[in-house]
Amino acid sequence: MEKAIKLLRDSKSARWLVLACLVVPMFASYFFDDMFSTVSHIFKTPEFVQLAWNSQDYGFYAGGYSFLCVWGGLIICGMLLDKWGVRFTGSLFVAMMVGGAGIVAYAISGSFNGSGLHNWMAGFTAKPSLVLAYIGCTLFGLGSEIAGVAVTRSIAKWFKGKEMALAMGLQLSIARLGTALAFVFAPTLVGLTDAPGKFYSFADTGKPALIGLGIMAVGIVLWSLFITMDFRLDKQTGETDKKDIKEEDKFKFSDIFKILTNKHYILVSLLCVFFYCCIISFKKFGTSILIPRFGIDLEVAKWMIAMIPFFTVIFTPLFGSLVDHRGKGTTWMILGSCVVLIAHILICFAPGGSHFCGYAAIALLGVGYSLVPAAMWPSIPKIIPEKNLGSAYSLIYWIQNMGMLLVPIFVGGILKRYIIDANNVSQQVSAAVHAEYLFIGLGIVAVTVSILLAKSSKKNPQLHLDDPNKVKNAA
């Protein structure tokens, strides 16, 4: 009888080393993306910022992240990921992420100001730094999203039949720790102060970007180590990164339509966009909502919002391990969606000035933000063939980015409509409450979709959506 060959991924230490190599680039991506979130109010007074951006300029820059993603970039690149494999395509887009971040860092630096490129761009735009930073942000955004797809697909490959939900949960929680640290430390790096008339130089506003680039440099080294280990695994299994398989199993453009006609995939995608809009879009306007609703200052609001990613760091791996060993994935999705809905109801209708209610609501958002992703992302490999996972994850991220693009526009419109006088507290409270009506509506849809997914799972037990991810006899 032929002795079974122990694969590299059968080694627990090798699996977790791979995860360590994959999480650092994502940590760096999250940190860089949110580096201005808690210092964005300095752009309200551009005369005190050497960069000379105003709030509208900052909003334009931030929107660049989703531009290429929404306009087909995610779908096309997801197909490339399936055709060319994780190692080549993933490396290409990790490099794009770092390159885009480098362009942003250069665009907001003193080195760019007055340079030949700056003077040439000044011939057709009044704000060369903004235009160049926007271009960098579009590249950074698409690179980050596809790198995220590559990371998720790689985790599914290395942890299949093992601790997949725990691994995905850890990846998410550590990446979100990048967001939390950006929230907390960016004001210190920039030298933020409440003193009026403080002037912020290029060196001040550029420090978070330089820190982010430094972390990405470490991520590139670790990504290279992952490439080496993944190549060794494919050599053991006799596979290649290009998946040299039968003609009928090769990726085809028609596979996109097969994915989009999979009702379980559609339900997961809808849950993803409505649920994430309740969290991510809320964070973009968190201070505008929390400050007037609960009568808190900016410093308190900053730490309150930072609770969301900090909670996920703690709870996402725990819930992921629970899904691995106990299953019931769709039940946890329902529970997480309900928790987020309750949180927004509390933010909307809790008594004004109650700090306790504010902290309780944000804590609930953090718990819900941990529950749903811990069960949702590991469900994709159960309903989509492995050869199409890159496209499947990319399509979900594309749908999610559509929501991330549209919901902030609606929320911003609500705030603009109800706040006529920026010094009128009652108008600010009214605007915050009406914005919460939108988030409550999105939460109701998310709960409804999660219930439909659970019912569908019961009717289709062959999908194993509610079975534990970890096989009992796995190494």
N, C-alpha and C positions, 0 to 999 in steps of 0.2 A: 504493500500500500504506500502510495507516494506521500511523503511528509509535507505538510502544509508549510509554505514559506511565510515567515513572519515579516510583514510589511513595515516600513518605517512609521506609518501612521498608527500601527498597532502599539507602538511605544508611547506610553503616556507622556514621558518627558519630551519626546520629539513633537507630539501634537501641541503641547502647551508652549514649546519654544516657537513653533510656527505661529501660534496665536500672538505671542509677544512681538514677533516680527511684523505682524499685520496691524496691530492696534496703534503703534506709534505714528505711522503716517496719518491715520485717521484722527488721532488726538491732535496732531499739528494742524490738520485741516480745520477742525472745529475751533481751535484756538484762534487761528488766523481769521476765520470768517466772522467771529464775534469780537474781534479786538477793539472795535469802536462802539460796541453796543451801549456800554455804561459811561461813555464819555461823549456821546453824540450831541449832548446839549451845548458843547462848546461851539458848535457850528451855528448856534443861534446868534452869535456875535462874531461874525467873520473878521471884523476889524481887529480883533485880538488874537487871530490865528494866522500865522505866517503863511500857512497853506492857502488861506483866503477862500475856503469852501464855506458856503452857507448850508442851512439845513436841507434845502432842496437839492443842492449839489450832492450832499451825503446820501440822500434817498436815491438819487440817480445812480450813484456809484454802487450802493448796496444792491440795487435791482439787477446789476450786471451779472450777478452770480447765476441767475436763472435764465438769462437771455438765450444762450446757446442750447441749454438743456431743453427749454420749451420749444424752440424752433427746430426740433428734430435731432439734435445732437445726441441725446441720450439713446434714442431708438437706433440710430445708425451705428453708434459706437457699441451698443449692446449686441448688435448683430456681428460686428467685427470681433467682439469678445468671444462669441460662439464659434466663429470661423477660424480665428487665429489663436485662440487659447488665452489663458490667464497670464502666462508669463510674458509673452510679447506685448499683448494689448494692455495689460495692467501696467507694465513698465512704461509704455508709451504715455499713458495718461497720468501716472504718478509724476513722470517728468513734466507733463503739461501743467499739472497742479503746482509743482515747485517753480516752474518757469513763469507761470502767471503770477504767483505770489512775489517772485523776484521783480517782475515788471511793476507791480503795485508798490513794493517797497522803494524802488528807484523813483517812481513817479511822485511819491510824497516826500522825497528827500531833498536836502539842500543841494546835492550834487546835480540833480536834474535841473533845478531852477537856474536859469541863465546859461545852460549848456547849449551846444549847437542844435541838438534835437529840439530843445525847448524853444529856441528862437525860430526854428523852421516851422514848428507846429503853431507858434503864435501868429503866423501869417494867415491862418485860416480858422483859428479858434481863440476865444478870449481866455480860456482856462486850459492850457496844455496839460497841466498835471492831472486834472479831472478826466480828460479824454484818455490819456495814457493809462491812468489807474483803472478806468472803466474797461479798457481793452484787456488789461491784465486780469481784472476780476472775472470777465467772461471766460477767459482761458482757465483761470483758477477754479471757477465753478464747475465747468464741464469736466475738467481733470479730476476734481474731488469726487464728483458724483460717479464717474466711471471707475475710479479707483475704489470707491465704496462698493460698487457692484462686484469688482474683482475680489475684494476682500471677503465679501459675503459668500460668493461662490466658492472661494478657496476654503473657507471654514466649513461649508457644507461638504466639500470633498474630503477634508482631513478628519472631520468629526462625525461622518455618517455612521449611524449605528452606535455612536458613542455619546459624548456629552455635548451634543450639537446645540441645544437650546442654551445651556450654560455658557458655552463658548461664544455664541452670538450675543448673549446677554452681557457677558464681560466686555466684548468688543464695543458694544453700544455704550455701556456705562463708562468705560475708560475714555472713549471718544467724547462723551458729554462732559467728562471731567475737564476736558480742554475748554469747553464753553464756560464751565463754572469758574475756572481759573482766570479766563479772560475777563469775565464779569468782575471778579474780585480784584485782580492785580493790574488791569489796564489803567484805572485811574491813578494808581501809584506810579506806574511806569511813565505816564504822561505828566505827572506832577500836578494833578488836578487839585484845585483849591477853591473854597467858597469865596475867597477874597475877590472883590470886583476889580476889573482892570488887569487881571493876570494875563500876560502875553505868552502864547504857546508857539515856540519855534518849530522849525522843521525837525530838529533833533528830538523835541518833546513828542510830537505826534508820530514820529517814525519809529520810536522805541518798541512798541508792541509788534510791529511788522518784523523788525530785526530779530526779536525773540522767537516769533513764529517761524521765520526762516531757519534759525538755528535748530529748532526742534525738527523741522523737515529734513535738515541735513542728516540728523541721526536716523530719521525714518528711512532715508534712501539707503543707508548702510544696512539697516535691518531688513529692508525689502530685498536687497541683493542676497542676503543670507537665506531668506525664504525661497527665492528663485532657485538657489542651489539645492535646497532640501526638496523642493517640489520636483525638480528634474530627477533627483535620485529616486523619488517615489515612482514616477512614471517609468523609469528604467526598470524598477522592480516588477511593476505590473505589466510591462510590455506595451504600455500606451505611449502616445506622443502628445505634446501640447496642442497639436493641430487636430487631434482626434481622428486618426486615419481609420475610419470605420466604413461599413457597407454603404453603398450609394443611397439606399432607401433611408438610412439613418442620418445622412449628412444634413446640415442645416440648409433650409431653403427659405426664401422670402415668404412663402406660403405658411411657414411655421408661425409667423407673426399673427396671421389670421386665426390659426388654430388656437394660439394662446388666448387671443381676445374673444374667442367664442367658448372658452372654458368657463362655465358659470361660476365655479368655485373660485377661479382666479379673479373673475370680475368682482365677486363679493369681497374678496380679500383686498383688491385694489381700491374699491370704494371705501371700505373701512379705513384703509391707509390714509387716503386723502382727507376724509372728513375728520378722522381722529387727529391726525397730525396738524391740521389747520386749527383745531381747538387748542393746541399747545404752542406750536412754533409761531403761528401768526399772533397769538396772544403775547408771546414774549417780546415781539417787536414793538408792541404798544403797552407793555406791562406797566411802565411808570406812569403813562398817561391815564391809565385806568385805576391803578391801585392808589396813587397819591390823592386824587380827589375823593375816591370812594371811602377810604379809611383814614383820611386826614394825616398822612405820614409824610416825612420829608424824603428827599432824594436818597440820602444815605441808607435809610431804613428800607426804602423800596428796592434799592440795588441788592441788598442782602436777602430780601424777601424773594425776589425773582431768582436769585442764585440758588435758593433752596431746591428749585425744580431739578437742575442737573445734579446737584449733590445727592438728592434723594434717589435718583436713578443709579448713581454709582453704587449705592448700598443695596437697593432692592432689585434691580434688573437681574444681576447674577443669581440672587436667591430665587426669584420667580422662574428664571431660566432653568435652574436645577430642579425646581418643582415640576416644571413641564417635562423635563427629561425623564424623571423617575415616576411621576404620577399621571402624566398625560392631562386629559381634560382641557386641551388647548382652547377650544371654542368657548368653554365656560369662563376661562380667565379673560378672554377677549370681551365677553359680555360684561363681566365684573369691572374690568378696567375702563370700559366705555361709560358705564354707569357712574363710576367714581369721578371721572372727569366732568360728566354732566352735572353731578351734584356740586362739584367745586365751582363751576360757573354760575349755577343757581345761587350759591352762597355769596359769591362776589357781587352778583347783581342785586340781591334782595336783603343781604345782611344789614344790620343797623350801621349807619354811617359813624365813623370814628372808632369802631371796634377793631383794635389791632389784633385781638385774638382770632376774630373771624377771618381776617386777612391771612394770618399765618396758617390757620386751619385749612382754608381754601387752597393755598399754594401747596401745602403738604399733600392734600388730596390729589392735586394735579401731578405732583411728583410720583406718587404711588401709582396713579393711573398710567402715567407715562412710562412706568416700568413694567406694568402688567401686560398691556396689549402687545408691545413689540416683542417681549420675551416669548410670547406664544405665536404671534403673527408671522414673523420672518422665518422660523423653522418650518412653517406649514407649506411654504412655496415648493420646496423639493419633493413634497408628498403628492402634489397635484400637477407638477410640470416635469417632463423628462429632463434628465441631467444635461443633455446636449443643448437644451433651450433655456437653461437657467439664466445665462447671461442676458438674453433678450427679455426673459420674464422679469427679472429684477430691474432691468433698465426701464421697461414699460411702466412698472409700478413707480419708480422714481420720477419718470416723466409725468405721469398722472399727478403725483404728489407735488411736483414743481408747478403744475398748472394751478393747483390750489394755492400754493405759496405765492404765486404771482397775482392771483385775482383777489383773494381774501384781504390782503393788506390794502388793496385799492379801495375796497368797500369800507373797511374799517376807517381808513384815512378820510374817506368821503363823509362818513358819519361824524367823525370828530370835527371836521371843517364845517359841516352843516349846523351843528348844535353849539359850537363855540364861536360866538361873534366877538365877544370881549374876552381876551385871554386872562384878564384879572377877575372875571366873574366866576366865583366858585360854584354857584348853582348851575351855571351853564356847563362847566367842566364835569360836574357830577351827572347831569342829564346826558351828556355825550358818552360818558363812561358806561352808564346803564344801557343806553341804546346800542352801544357796541357789544355789550354782553348779551343782548337779545340775539344778535347774530351768532355768537359763540354757542349760546344755548340751543339755537336751531341746528347748528352743525352737530352738536353733541347728541341731540335727539336722533338725527339721521344715523350717526355712528352706532348708537345703541340698537336701532332698528336693523341695520345691516348685520351687526354681530349676531343678533337673534336669528336672522334668516340663514346666516352661515352655519350656526349651530344646528338648526333644523335640517339643513341640507347634509350636514355631516352625519346625522343620525340615519338619514335615508341612504347614505353611501358609505357604509362602514369599511368598504374595501380601500378607501383613501387613507384610513388610519389617522385622521386629523386629531382625534381625541385619544390616540394611543400614546404611551410613553415613547420618547425618542430614543432612549438608551436601551439597546438590546441586552437582555439579562446576562447572556453568556459572552458579551463582548469583552475584549481585553481592556 
